[in-house]
Amino acid sequence: MPGFAYTTWDTLLAAVVTPEGKVDYDRLLDERALLERFIEQLAAASPDSRPELFAGHDDTLAYWLNAYNAFTLHAIAAEYPITSVWKTREGRFFGLRNHDAGGERLSLDDIEHEILRQGFADPRIHFAINCGSAGCPPLHPDAFRGEGLGETLRRASEAFLASEWNCRFDHPSRRVHVSRIFRMYGEDFAGATGTREDYRRGVLRFVAEHTAIDPAAIADYEVVYNTYDWGLNDSHREATIGPITFHEPSERFSAGDDELRELHLYEGSFCNRACSWCTINGSPQGWYEPYSPALLDRALATLAMDGNLKFYGGEPTLHTPEIVAAIAHVRARGFRGLITVFSNGIQADKLVRILEADDHSEAVLNYSIFHGRDAEALPAHARARLEDWARAHPGRLFKGYKVLFHAGAGAGMRFERDREADFHGLGTGCVRCFPVLTTRGRFHACPFAVEIDAPHLDLGPASSEPGAVYPAYRRFLDWVDEVLDPAARARGISSCEMCHGHLAELPPPQTVQR
């Protein structure tokens, strides 16, 4: 019996995919009948509903790769023109079960995470599927087929890494700069229970294999993750990334680690703004306590020396000399990781001064203030200064999430739909940020709830042994899974609201002996 036919899909891809792997969406709309015909084919048969059409493992994998890419184009075509898959009407572009595969309603997340990643466990799939973003691999110009699929995936991986934006070796500094795809799916390259070091080695192995470079020559290289471009992969869109781009964390929690990969430093709630939704109730009436050398040394004792140290408040630029001195202090003690400063950007010259004091630093601006949405806008002169600096220093200045959290002053507020976390597929559970060390001398589990003094969130005094903080944080995460998130779901509220309004109702995690 003949297998599943991809003739229609081939014809469509030939018409709409450019040589660079972008999509001509105007042409896609002109060819909408072809797209709808292939979507109907996917609905009529899948490896589950018609297994006789799929002779083997690779035929099944090919179906799901093609289905993911076709469903993505179908979803974008329904709302085009848009500038990003995060700009759709309903939101949750990846989470909505709007796609019919053999009679089963699936989401793009279902296909990617449950079917492709769990079912096939081949990291090369990340260079075959395309989510409609410019940071994605080029869209394959013809249908994937079972015959020769392994070789096709190998070539797709090599082509992706051939782009300097996706893989660039900096041999003098012994670094390799790679796409954030490698960070987002680190476990696929090294195993789900690995450490950050396992992820690094796994990424380097994969990169070496698909760039024909000697693995031993880069075995000790640091892996640096590039900014991901979530703009639409539209052939009519400028390929250049704007001067201030969306920010994603540089580090991730890895269950096998025995030290923190990221640590927030909190100097208090003193701020030159009093935004109605502020997660820490920051204001000109807030408190401030400077960083002491002893506190900074305690921070370094618990943080990986190549990790990510984050300064926030309050507003750090109100104490610029102290921030510059603190950065100099940790550098003198051997910290070689990334410095991040969270700022509202109002005192632009001072923020630039901080960034120019250290080459391995970045700043993340408040999204609401930068855009003047639900907040007084960034002054025009400050915005111009920051945009000019960002153009001259790419990859150093970012804007944060548009999401507002039900924490601090915003705990009881309701936000516009596109500012809610679940609209962006983040759900309503705990965000699981990395811990905080406050200048008042405590390790705290959550930067959004740092002003809540409760045993549930307390990870111990600054004098805690370095080996005690990380296990305490892991116990907190277990408590989130077993207690906090279920209790919030039962109440029909977010976990942030649960912490800020009903924490006393919950038993605390088992704490470290102090």
C-alpha positions in Angstrom: 0.0 0.0 0.0 1.3 3.5 -0.8 2.3 5.6 2.2 1.2 9.0 3.2 1.4 11.4 0.3 3.2 14.8 0.6 2.8 16.1 -3.0 0.5 18.9 -1.9 2.9 20.0 0.9 5.8 19.9 -1.5 4.0 22.1 -4.0 3.1 24.6 -1.3 6.6 24.8 0.2 8.1 25.3 -3.2 5.7 28.3 -3.7 6.2 30.1 -0.4 9.6 29.3 1.1 12.4 31.6 0.1 16.0 30.4 -0.5 16.9 31.7 2.9 14.2 29.5 4.5 11.8 32.5 5.3 8.1 32.5 4.4 6.4 34.7 1.9 3.2 35.0 3.8 1.5 37.1 1.1 2.0 34.3 -1.3 0.9 31.8 1.4 -2.5 33.6 1.6 -2.7 33.4 -2.2 -2.1 29.6 -2.0 -4.4 29.1 0.9 -6.3 26.4 -0.9 -3.2 24.2 -1.1 -2.6 24.8 2.6 -6.1 23.8 3.5 -5.9 20.7 1.3 -2.8 19.5 3.2 -4.4 20.3 6.6 -7.3 18.1 5.6 -4.9 15.3 4.7 -3.3 15.6 8.2 -6.8 15.4 9.7 -7.7 12.3 7.7 -4.7 10.2 8.7 -1.9 10.0 11.3 0.5 7.3 12.4 -2.0 6.5 15.2 -5.2 6.4 13.1 -3.8 4.9 10.0 -0.6 3.0 11.0 -0.6 1.0 7.7 0.5 4.2 5.9 3.7 4.5 7.9 6.1 1.7 7.3 8.6 2.5 10.0 10.0 4.8 12.7 11.4 7.4 10.2 8.1 7.5 8.3 6.3 8.3 11.5 8.8 10.9 12.5 8.6 12.6 9.1 4.8 12.9 9.5 5.0 14.7 12.8 7.8 17.1 11.5 5.7 18.0 8.5 2.5 18.3 10.6 4.2 20.7 13.1 5.4 23.0 10.3 2.1 22.9 8.4 0.0 23.5 11.5 2.3 26.5 12.4 1.8 28.0 8.9 -2.0 27.4 9.2 -2.2 29.2 12.5 -0.2 32.2 11.3 -2.2 32.4 8.0 -5.4 32.6 10.1 -4.2 35.9 11.7 -1.7 37.4 9.3 -0.5 40.1 9.2 1.2 39.7 12.6 4.7 40.5 13.7 5.3 37.6 16.0 3.6 34.4 17.1 3.2 36.0 20.5 0.9 38.7 18.9 -2.0 36.5 18.1 -5.6 37.3 19.2 -6.2 34.6 21.7 -2.6 34.1 22.8 -1.2 30.7 23.7 -0.1 30.1 20.1 1.7 26.9 21.1 -0.8 25.7 23.7 -4.2 25.8 22.0 -5.4 22.4 20.8 -6.6 23.7 17.4 -4.9 21.2 15.2 -6.4 17.9 13.9 -4.0 15.0 13.3 -5.8 11.9 12.4 -8.9 12.9 14.3 -7.1 13.9 17.5 -7.0 17.5 18.6 -3.5 18.5 19.4 -1.5 21.7 20.2 1.9 22.6 18.8 3.2 22.0 22.3 1.7 18.5 22.3 3.4 17.6 19.1 6.8 19.1 20.0 7.2 18.1 23.6 5.1 14.9 24.0 5.3 13.3 20.5 8.6 14.5 19.0 10.8 15.1 22.0 9.6 12.2 24.2 8.7 9.8 21.4 11.9 10.2 19.3 14.5 11.7 21.6 16.6 13.0 18.7 17.9 16.6 19.3 18.2 17.1 15.5 14.4 17.6 15.4 15.0 21.1 16.8 16.6 22.0 13.4 13.7 20.6 11.4 10.7 22.1 13.0 9.9 25.8 12.6 7.7 27.8 15.0 7.3 30.8 12.7 10.0 32.9 14.4 13.1 34.4 12.8 15.2 32.6 15.5 14.0 29.2 14.2 15.9 27.1 11.7 15.1 27.8 8.1 11.9 26.2 7.0 12.7 23.1 5.0 11.9 23.7 1.3 10.3 20.3 0.7 8.5 17.7 2.7 10.4 15.4 5.1 10.2 11.8 4.2 11.1 8.6 6.0 13.6 7.5 3.3 16.9 9.1 4.1 15.5 11.1 7.0 18.6 10.7 9.2 20.8 12.3 6.5 18.2 15.0 6.0 18.3 15.9 9.7 22.0 15.8 9.7 22.2 18.3 6.9 19.5 20.5 8.5 21.6 20.6 11.7 24.7 21.5 9.8 23.0 24.2 7.8 21.6 25.8 11.0 25.0 25.8 12.7 26.6 27.3 9.5 25.0 30.6 10.3 27.2 32.9 12.4 24.1 34.0 14.4 23.4 30.4 15.4 27.0 29.3 16.0 30.2 31.4 16.3 33.5 30.3 17.7 35.5 32.9 19.6 38.8 31.0 19.9 40.9 33.7 21.7 38.4 33.8 24.6 37.6 30.1 24.3 33.8 30.6 23.9 31.2 29.4 21.5 28.1 31.6 20.9 25.1 29.4 20.0 21.4 29.8 19.5 19.2 29.8 22.6 17.6 26.7 21.2 20.5 24.9 22.9 19.6 26.5 26.2 15.8 26.0 25.9 16.3 22.3 25.2 19.5 21.6 27.1 18.4 18.2 28.4 17.8 17.0 24.9 21.6 17.3 24.3 22.7 15.9 27.6 19.9 14.0 29.5 17.0 15.2 31.6 18.8 14.8 35.0 22.1 16.4 34.0 23.9 19.3 35.5 24.6 22.5 33.7 28.1 21.1 33.0 26.5 18.1 31.4 24.5 20.5 29.2 27.6 22.4 28.3 29.4 19.2 27.3 26.4 17.9 25.4 26.0 21.1 23.4 29.8 21.1 22.6 29.6 17.5 21.5 26.7 18.2 19.2 28.2 21.4 17.8 31.6 19.7 17.1 29.9 16.8 15.4 27.9 19.1 13.1 30.6 21.6 12.3 33.5 19.2 11.6 35.6 20.7 14.4 37.8 18.7 16.7 35.8 18.0 19.9 39.0 18.1 22.0 39.8 21.6 20.7 36.7 23.1 22.3 36.1 20.7 25.2 36.8 23.5 27.8 34.9 26.3 25.9 32.3 28.3 27.6 28.9 28.2 25.9 27.2 31.6 25.5 23.6 31.7 24.3 22.6 34.3 21.8 19.4 36.4 22.0 16.5 34.6 20.3 14.6 36.6 17.7 10.8 35.9 18.2 9.9 38.2 15.3 7.9 36.5 12.5 10.0 34.6 9.9 8.4 36.8 7.2 10.3 37.3 4.0 9.0 40.9 4.0 10.4 41.6 7.5 13.7 43.2 8.0 16.2 40.6 9.1 18.0 42.9 11.5 17.1 42.7 15.2 16.0 45.9 16.8 18.2 47.9 19.2 16.5 46.8 22.3 15.3 43.2 22.2 13.3 40.8 24.3 15.2 39.2 27.2 15.3 35.6 28.3 17.3 34.4 31.4 20.8 33.2 30.6 20.7 30.4 33.2 18.4 27.5 34.0 17.7 25.3 37.0 19.4 21.9 36.5 18.4 19.2 38.9 21.8 17.7 39.0 23.7 20.8 40.0 25.1 21.3 43.5 25.5 25.1 43.4 23.3 28.0 42.2 23.6 29.0 38.6 21.9 32.3 39.2 21.4 34.6 42.2 19.5 37.8 42.6 20.9 40.6 44.8 18.3 42.8 46.4 19.1 46.2 47.9 15.6 47.2 48.9 12.4 48.7 47.6 13.6 52.3 47.2 12.6 53.5 43.7 12.0 56.7 41.7 8.7 55.3 40.6 5.7 53.8 42.4 4.0 51.6 39.7 0.6 50.3 40.6 1.5 46.7 39.8 5.0 46.6 41.3 5.9 43.2 42.6 7.8 44.5 45.5 5.8 47.7 46.3 8.7 49.8 45.2 8.4 53.6 45.8 10.4 56.7 46.8 9.3 55.8 50.4 10.9 52.3 50.1 13.9 51.1 52.1 17.5 50.8 50.9 20.6 49.1 52.4 23.9 49.1 50.5 25.9 45.9 49.6 28.7 45.2 52.0 31.8 43.3 50.9 30.9 40.5 53.4 27.5 40.1 51.8 29.0 40.0 48.3 31.4 37.4 49.4 28.6 35.2 50.7 26.8 35.6 47.4 29.9 34.3 45.6 30.2 31.4 48.0 26.9 30.0 46.9 27.0 30.9 43.2 28.9 29.2 40.4 31.7 31.4 39.4 30.6 31.4 35.8 26.9 31.9 36.7 24.6 34.9 36.5 24.6 37.6 39.2 21.5 39.9 39.0 21.2 43.3 40.7 17.7 44.6 41.3 15.6 46.5 43.7 14.1 49.2 43.9 16.1 51.0 41.3 19.9 50.3 41.2 20.8 53.4 39.2 19.8 55.5 42.3 23.0 54.1 43.9 25.3 53.9 40.8 28.7 54.2 42.6 27.7 51.4 45.0 26.7 49.1 42.1 29.9 49.8 40.2 31.9 49.1 43.3 30.0 45.9 44.0 30.6 44.6 40.4 34.3 45.5 40.8 34.4 43.6 44.1 33.0 40.4 42.7 35.2 40.6 39.7 38.3 41.0 41.9 37.2 37.8 43.8 37.2 35.8 40.6 33.6 35.9 39.4 33.7 35.5 35.6 30.0 35.1 34.9 27.3 37.4 33.6 26.3 40.5 35.5 22.6 41.6 34.9 21.2 44.9 36.1 17.4 45.3 36.3 16.4 49.0 35.8 13.6 51.2 34.8 16.0 53.1 32.6 14.9 56.6 33.7 18.4 57.6 34.7 19.8 56.4 31.4 23.3 58.0 31.7 23.8 56.3 35.0 22.7 52.9 33.7 25.1 53.3 30.8 27.9 54.2 33.3 27.2 50.9 35.1 27.3 48.9 31.9 30.4 50.5 30.6 32.2 49.7 33.8 32.1 46.0 33.0 32.2 44.4 29.6 30.5 41.2 30.6 27.3 42.9 31.8 23.8 43.5 30.5 20.7 45.5 31.5 17.1 44.5 31.4 14.6 47.4 31.2 11.1 47.3 32.6 8.8 46.6 29.7 5.9 48.7 31.0 7.9 51.8 31.6 9.9 51.4 28.3 6.6 51.2 26.4 4.5 53.5 28.6 1.9 50.8 29.1 0.2 50.7 32.5 3.0 53.1 33.7 4.3 56.5 33.1 6.5 56.3 29.9 10.2 56.4 29.9 11.2 60.0 29.2 12.0 60.6 25.5 15.6 61.7 26.1 16.2 58.6 28.3 14.7 56.2 25.7 16.8 57.9 22.9 20.0 57.6 24.9 19.4 53.9 25.6 18.4 53.1 22.1 21.5 54.8 20.7 23.7 52.9 23.2 22.0 49.6 22.4 22.7 50.1 18.7 26.4 50.6 19.4 26.5 47.7 21.9 24.3 44.8 20.5 23.3 42.1 23.0 23.8 44.3 26.1 20.4 46.0 26.6 17.1 44.3 26.6 13.5 44.8 27.6 11.8 42.4 29.9 8.5 40.5 29.9 5.2 42.2 29.0 3.6 39.8 31.6 2.5 41.3 34.9 2.4 39.1 37.9 -0.1 39.1 40.7 2.5 39.9 43.3 3.2 42.8 45.6 1.1 45.9 44.7 -0.4 43.9 41.8 -1.5 40.9 43.9 -5.2 42.0 43.8 -5.2 43.5 40.4 -6.6 42.2 37.1 -4.6 42.9 34.0 -5.5 43.1 30.4 -5.6 39.6 28.8 -2.3 39.9 26.9 -0.5 40.8 30.1 -1.6 37.6 31.9 1.0 34.8 32.2 -1.3 32.1 30.9 -2.0 34.1 27.7 1.7 33.5 26.8 1.6 29.8 27.7 3.3 30.4 31.1 0.4 29.0 33.1 -0.6 30.4 36.5 1.8 28.3 38.6 5.0 29.4 40.3 7.5 30.9 37.9 10.4 29.2 39.8 12.8 32.1 39.7 16.3 31.6 41.2 16.8 32.7 44.8 17.7 36.1 46.2 20.2 37.4 48.8 19.0 40.5 50.4 21.2 43.3 51.9 19.3 42.6 55.2 21.2 39.3 55.3 18.8 36.6 54.3 18.5 34.1 51.4 15.0 34.2 50.0 13.3 31.8 47.5 11.5 34.3 45.3 12.4 37.8 43.9 8.7 38.6 43.4 7.9 37.8 47.0 11.1 39.1 48.6 9.2 41.4 50.9 7.3 38.5 52.4 9.0 37.4 55.6 7.8 33.9 56.1 9.4 30.5 56.7 7.9 29.1 53.5 10.2 31.4 51.5 13.2 31.6 53.8 16.4 29.8 52.7 18.5 30.8 55.6 20.7 33.7 56.8 23.6 35.0 54.7 26.0 33.2 57.0 24.6 29.8 55.9 27.1 27.3 54.7 27.3 27.4 50.9 26.3 23.8 50.7 23.1 24.4 52.6 21.5 27.1 50.4 21.1 25.0 47.3 19.4 22.0 49.1 17.1 24.5 50.8 16.1 25.9 47.4 15.5 22.4 46.0 13.2 21.7 48.9 11.4 24.9 48.1 10.8 23.7 44.6 9.5 20.4 45.8 7.1 22.3 48.1 6.0 24.4 45.1 5.1 21.2 43.2 3.5 19.4 46.1 1.8 22.2 48.1 1.8 25.7 46.6 0.7 25.1 43.0 -2.0 22.5 43.9 -3.4 24.9 46.5 -3.5 27.8 44.1 -5.3 25.7 41.4 -7.8 24.6 44.0 -8.6 28.2 44.7 -8.6 29.2 41.1 -5.9 31.8 41.5 -2.3 32.1 40.5 0.5 30.9 42.7 1.7 34.5 43.1 -1.7 35.4 44.5 -1.5 32.4 46.8 1.8 33.5 48.3 0.8 37.1 48.6 -2.7 36.5 50.1 -3.0 33.0 51.6 0.5 31.8 52.5 -0.4 31.4 56.2 -2.8 28.6 55.1 0.0 26.4 53.8 2.5 24.3 55.7 6.1 25.5 55.1 8.7 23.3 53.5 10.9 21.4 55.8 13.7 23.9 56.6 17.4 23.5 57.1 18.7 23.1 60.6 20.2 26.5 61.5 
